[in-house]
Amino acid sequence: MNDHKPELHRNTLAVREASERSQYGENSEALYLTSGYVQPSAEAAARRFAGDEDGFTYGRYGNPTVTSFEQRLAALEGAEACISTASGMSAILMMCMGLLKTGDHVICSHSMFGSTIKLIGSDLARFGVESTFVSQTDIAAWKAAVKPNTKLLFAETPTNPLTEVCDIRALADIAHAAGALLCVDNCFATPALQRPISLGADIVMHSGTKYLDGQGRVMAGALCASQELVTKTFLPVLKSAGMTLAPFNAWVVLKGLETLEIRMRAQSANALALAQWLEAHPAVERVFYPGLASHPQHALAMAQQSGCGGAVLSFVVKAADPEQARARAFHVLDSLQVMSLSTNLGDTKTLMAHPASTSHGRLTEAQRQTAGVVQGLIRVAVGLEHLGDIQADLDRGLTTF
Ligand SMILES: Cc1ncc(COP(=O)(O)O)c(C=O)c1O
């Protein structure tokens, strides 16, 4: 099916790009639940295992439903290829295992997702991989952090939870001048709003658990990159380490991609309206949302994200000190009657969370302070409910401190 790729619009590819139909001519993509494949001959099996012939051999190495998801996501990201994993974190692990060795150096933003900071800053450090964490938005700091052994720059934009936006093209230039690669975690913007490869990134990383699924059902992850990186660098890690995406989960996320664009547009419109309302709320200290003119990287975000702020915002409640701030944030969350108190994001249901005690709870207080994850901060992953209902649910807690 790849032969129609150049002529079709992204919205068409989102519902059409996949492996070929089976002999039954199903309209919706088939779900192939199998862990093994019958080989046509011993010679063919040998060629397939050696990589000399196309053909499925064993579920850890590949599956037609998983391939359909990978082809569709690659098409949306404008990448040559994609390789999927069981979760977003295992996609990062696969990337690091494929690209890095003892003595190599990685530069990341210090406001990345908490588990990413943990994985690269602590877990990989035990294997001798060095890392430097810099300000997300300070391009000079990224440049200054480059060392002769720098192999990877890794940025997430917008970031979780403060929605800081970095200049992908500027970071790609720094990476390439250093002989390193740039990976962008595109979980918040998704290819519906932002296509990092067209801005110079080498790898796009996804937590498919979020907007690609879109309805909070399954865990999934993926790396989109050149065919060479996927086949020669990442696939061997998948084969030996086995962070394989399950076929059922691949099928759910594959179908999720069909509605990605309209969900992202609708949820982003809800998020912008909610951010404007929160910005005017007397109990709110500050709102972080790239679609607001008050956001420090508003202009960059609009240029880089198809004029759209995305569906996640964060805000800080007004309080006298951190203790009161935490109590007030907890009060707002405990007062919810309709929206969900949940640390996930990317669902059609609005999800709210207290990052300092959940997603960023494993960080030290110093790391949290550097990341700006203060005790009064609440993250809202805005869903598809009616705006008035979301506002009313939040207002209940915000007006009864
Ligand atoms: C920005 C970002 N990247 C990566 C991940 C990790 O993805 P997963 O939970 O699918 O492992 C998350 C999860 O919340 C995330 O928000």
The ligand as an ORCA input file, in Angstrom:
! r2SCAN-3c Opt
* xyz 0 1
  C       5.508     13.137     27.272
  C       5.516     11.687     27.621
  N       6.466     10.897     27.103
  C       6.518      9.581     27.397
  C       5.598      8.996     28.238
  C       5.714      7.546     28.547
  O       4.741      6.796     27.879
  P       4.130      5.423     28.419
  O       3.372      5.722     29.662
  O       3.314      4.932     27.274
  O       5.300      4.517     28.706
  C       4.592      9.780     28.797
  C       3.588      9.174     29.702
  O       2.876      9.853     30.397
  C       4.545     11.168     28.479
  O       3.601     11.978     29.000
*
